[in-house]
Amino acid sequence: MTQDTRTAIVVGVGAEEGLGGALCARFAREGLHVLAAGRTAERLEALAAAIRATGGQATPVVTDTTRESDVVRLFDAAGQLGGPPELVAYNAGNNAIMPLAEMTAEFFEKVWRVACFGGFLVGREATRRMGPAGRGTVIFTGATASVRSRPPFVAFASAKAGLRAIAQGMARELGPQGVHVAHVIIDGGIAGERLRTGLPAFVAAKGADGLLDLDAIADTYWHLHTQHPTAWSHEVDLRPYKEPF
């Protein structure tokens, strides 16, 4: 690889038919060499193989986003391919639920470490590398819980609200340096493998167009990356047209 290689990092890649997988595929179609970061080697390898089969470039990088050394190693891998990444998407999350009275400290901290602390580590490394380069885009995946909390999602909501604050602070710091930082609120269920296999009754109840389409979400992330610098969006909320809000 050369310094001309354009790279993207997607953190939080699981199933091929999930948002992380859809983002990897979309960015690869635009000519970026994608570093797909997640915890399961087999799933990452399968996704990378699928992208290569369609002419794209992808490298699987097993990453625990709550481990500082893993995140540094991930960004180092992008640097070895072609310097600072052009695009970074933080999509890691663990929407676990538990009533507050039953919640252990360990549960709360585990949710926070994935949904917030990992975002800080990724955001910090992006700042250190993309800031001096004066270009690129960093996008954080938010949720309904980013802006309002209700039981039994207290742990998840507190973490997502923290991630939103990280994104806001980064945008104010990096924007004047030429780096676009955005936060996308996913307000609804996503039509991916996780819901289809885990909550089929929920999917059926939503009916046609009741869930967010993976490719449509990925299109929005790419649009954010290509926005003109005089008209950047910081926060975008996405939901099906029939979703109440």
C-alpha positions as CSV (number, residue, x, y, z in Angstrom):
1,M,0.0,0.0,0.0
2,T,1.0,3.6,-0.5
3,Q,0.3,6.9,1.1
4,D,-2.3,7.5,-1.6
5,T,-4.5,4.7,-0.2
6,R,-7.7,6.2,1.2
7,T,-8.9,4.4,4.3
8,A,-12.0,4.2,6.5
9,I,-12.4,2.7,10.0
10,V,-15.7,1.2,11.1
11,V,-15.8,0.3,14.8
12,G,-18.6,-2.0,16.0
13,V,-18.9,-4.5,13.1
14,G,-20.8,-7.7,13.8
15,A,-23.1,-9.4,11.4
16,E,-22.8,-8.8,7.7
17,E,-26.4,-7.7,7.8
18,G,-26.0,-5.1,10.5
19,L,-25.2,-1.4,10.5
20,G,-21.5,-1.9,10.9
21,G,-21.4,-4.3,7.9
22,A,-23.6,-2.0,5.8
23,L,-21.2,1.0,6.5
24,C,-18.2,-1.1,5.6
25,A,-19.8,-2.1,2.3
26,R,-20.9,1.4,1.5
27,F,-17.5,3.0,2.2
28,A,-15.7,0.3,0.2
29,R,-18.0,0.9,-2.8
30,E,-16.7,4.5,-2.7
31,G,-13.1,3.4,-3.1
32,L,-12.0,3.4,0.5
33,H,-10.0,0.6,2.0
34,V,-12.1,-0.3,5.0
35,L,-10.7,-1.5,8.3
36,A,-13.6,-3.5,9.9
37,A,-13.2,-3.6,13.6
38,G,-15.2,-5.9,15.9
39,R,-14.7,-8.6,18.5
40,T,-15.5,-11.7,16.4
41,A,-12.8,-12.8,13.9
42,E,-15.0,-15.1,11.9
43,R,-17.7,-12.5,11.3
44,L,-15.1,-9.9,10.3
45,E,-13.3,-12.3,7.9
46,A,-16.7,-13.2,6.3
47,L,-17.6,-9.5,5.8
48,A,-14.1,-8.7,4.4
49,A,-14.3,-11.6,2.0
50,A,-17.8,-10.4,0.8
51,I,-16.5,-6.9,0.2
52,R,-13.4,-8.2,-1.7
53,A,-15.7,-10.4,-3.8
54,T,-17.4,-7.3,-5.1
55,G,-14.2,-5.5,-5.9
56,G,-13.7,-3.6,-2.7
57,Q,-10.9,-3.5,-0.2
58,A,-11.3,-4.5,3.4
59,T,-9.1,-5.6,6.3
60,P,-10.6,-7.3,9.4
61,V,-9.1,-6.0,12.7
62,V,-10.2,-7.8,15.8
63,T,-10.7,-5.0,18.3
64,D,-12.1,-4.6,21.8
65,T,-13.0,-0.9,21.7
66,T,-12.8,-0.7,25.5
67,R,-9.1,-1.5,25.4
68,E,-6.9,1.4,24.7
69,S,-4.1,-0.7,23.2
70,D,-6.6,-2.2,20.7
71,V,-7.8,1.1,19.6
72,V,-4.3,2.5,19.1
73,R,-3.3,-0.6,17.2
74,L,-6.4,-0.1,14.9
75,F,-5.5,3.4,14.0
76,D,-1.8,2.4,13.6
77,A,-3.0,-0.2,11.0
78,A,-4.8,2.6,9.1
79,G,-1.7,4.7,9.2
80,Q,0.4,1.9,7.7
81,L,-2.0,1.6,4.8
82,G,-2.1,5.3,3.9
83,G,-1.8,7.8,6.7
84,P,-4.7,9.2,8.8
85,P,-8.1,7.7,7.9
86,E,-10.4,9.7,5.7
87,L,-13.5,8.5,7.5
88,V,-14.2,7.0,11.0
89,A,-17.5,5.6,12.1
90,Y,-18.1,4.6,15.7
91,N,-21.0,2.1,15.8
92,A,-20.3,0.1,18.9
93,G,-23.1,-0.3,21.4
94,N,-24.7,-2.7,23.8
95,N,-28.4,-1.9,24.3
96,A,-28.7,-4.1,27.4
97,I,-31.7,-3.5,29.7
98,M,-32.2,-3.9,33.5
99,P,-34.5,-2.3,36.0
100,L,-32.6,0.3,38.1
101,A,-33.3,-1.4,41.5
102,E,-31.7,-4.7,40.2
103,M,-28.8,-3.0,38.4
104,T,-25.3,-3.9,39.5
105,A,-22.4,-1.6,39.4
106,E,-20.7,-4.1,37.0
107,F,-23.6,-4.0,34.6
108,F,-23.7,-0.2,34.5
109,E,-20.0,0.1,33.9
110,K,-19.9,-2.6,31.2
111,V,-22.6,-0.8,29.2
112,W,-20.8,2.6,29.7
113,R,-17.5,1.2,28.6
114,V,-18.8,0.0,25.3
115,A,-21.3,2.8,24.4
116,C,-19.3,5.7,25.8
117,F,-15.7,5.0,26.9
118,G,-14.9,3.2,23.6
119,G,-16.2,6.2,21.8
120,F,-13.8,8.4,23.7
121,L,-10.8,6.2,22.9
122,V,-11.7,6.2,19.2
123,G,-12.5,9.9,19.2
124,R,-9.2,10.7,20.9
125,E,-7.2,8.7,18.4
126,A,-9.1,10.3,15.5
127,T,-8.3,13.7,17.0
128,R,-4.6,13.0,17.3
129,R,-4.2,11.7,13.8
130,M,-6.9,13.5,11.7
131,G,-6.6,16.9,13.4
132,P,-3.0,17.6,12.3
133,A,-4.0,16.4,8.8
134,G,-6.9,18.9,8.7
135,R,-9.3,16.7,6.9
136,G,-11.7,13.8,7.2
137,T,-15.0,12.8,8.9
138,V,-15.8,11.2,12.2
139,I,-19.4,9.9,12.7
140,F,-20.8,8.5,16.0
141,T,-23.9,6.3,16.0
142,G,-26.4,7.5,18.6
143,A,-29.9,6.2,19.6
144,T,-33.2,7.5,20.9
145,A,-31.6,7.0,24.3
146,S,-29.0,9.7,23.4
147,V,-31.6,12.4,24.1
148,R,-34.0,10.9,26.5
149,S,-33.9,8.2,29.2
150,R,-36.5,5.8,30.4
151,P,-36.5,2.5,32.2
152,P,-35.2,-0.1,31.8
153,F,-32.6,1.7,29.6
154,V,-31.0,3.9,32.3
155,A,-27.5,2.5,31.9
156,F,-27.7,2.6,28.1
157,A,-29.1,6.1,28.0
158,S,-26.5,7.6,30.3
159,A,-23.8,6.1,28.1
160,K,-25.3,7.3,24.9
161,A,-25.8,10.7,26.3
162,G,-22.1,10.7,27.2
163,L,-21.2,9.7,23.7
164,R,-23.3,12.5,22.3
165,A,-21.3,15.0,24.6
166,I,-18.0,13.6,23.3
167,A,-19.2,14.1,19.7
168,Q,-20.3,17.7,20.4
169,G,-17.0,18.5,22.1
170,M,-15.0,17.0,19.2
171,A,-17.0,18.9,16.6
172,R,-16.2,22.2,18.3
173,E,-12.6,21.4,18.6
174,L,-11.9,19.7,15.3
175,G,-14.4,21.6,13.0
176,P,-12.1,24.7,12.7
177,Q,-9.2,22.3,11.9
178,G,-11.2,20.9,8.9
179,V,-12.4,17.7,10.4
180,H,-16.2,17.1,10.2
181,V,-17.7,15.4,13.3
182,A,-21.3,14.2,13.2
183,H,-23.7,12.3,15.5
184,V,-26.5,10.3,14.0
185,I,-29.5,9.4,16.2
186,I,-31.1,6.2,15.1
187,D,-34.7,6.6,16.3
188,G,-36.2,3.2,15.7
189,G,-35.4,-0.4,15.0
190,I,-32.9,-1.4,12.3
191,A,-33.9,-4.0,9.7
192,G,-30.9,-6.2,10.3
193,E,-30.0,-9.7,11.5
194,R,-30.1,-8.8,15.2
195,L,-33.8,-7.9,15.2
196,R,-34.9,-10.4,12.7
197,T,-33.4,-13.3,14.6
198,G,-33.8,-12.0,18.1
199,L,-37.2,-10.3,18.0
200,P,-39.2,-11.6,15.1
201,A,-42.5,-10.7,16.7
202,F,-41.4,-7.1,17.0
203,V,-40.3,-7.0,13.4
204,A,-43.7,-8.5,12.3
205,A,-45.6,-6.0,14.4
206,K,-43.7,-3.1,12.8
207,G,-44.9,-4.1,9.3
208,A,-43.8,-2.8,6.0
209,D,-41.3,0.1,6.2
210,G,-41.5,0.0,10.0
211,L,-37.8,-0.5,10.5
212,L,-34.8,1.5,9.2
213,D,-33.2,0.1,6.0
214,L,-29.5,-0.6,6.4
215,D,-28.5,0.8,3.0
216,A,-30.6,3.9,3.6
217,I,-28.7,4.6,6.9
218,A,-25.4,4.0,5.2
219,D,-26.3,6.4,2.5
220,T,-26.8,9.1,5.1
221,Y,-23.4,8.5,6.7
222,W,-21.8,8.8,3.3
223,H,-23.8,12.0,2.6
224,L,-22.5,13.5,5.8
225,H,-18.9,12.7,4.7
226,T,-19.4,14.4,1.4
227,Q,-21.2,17.6,2.6
228,H,-19.7,20.9,1.6
229,P,-17.7,22.4,4.4
230,T,-19.8,25.5,4.4
231,A,-22.9,23.5,5.3
232,W,-21.9,20.7,7.6
233,S,-24.5,18.9,9.7
234,H,-23.5,17.9,13.2
235,E,-26.6,16.0,14.3
236,V,-29.0,14.1,12.1
237,D,-31.9,11.9,13.4
238,L,-33.2,9.1,11.3
239,R,-36.5,7.2,11.7
240,P,-39.1,5.4,9.6
241,Y,-41.8,7.7,8.3
242,K,-44.4,5.8,10.4
243,E,-42.3,5.9,13.7
244,P,-43.9,8.2,16.4
245,F,-41.7,10.8,18.0
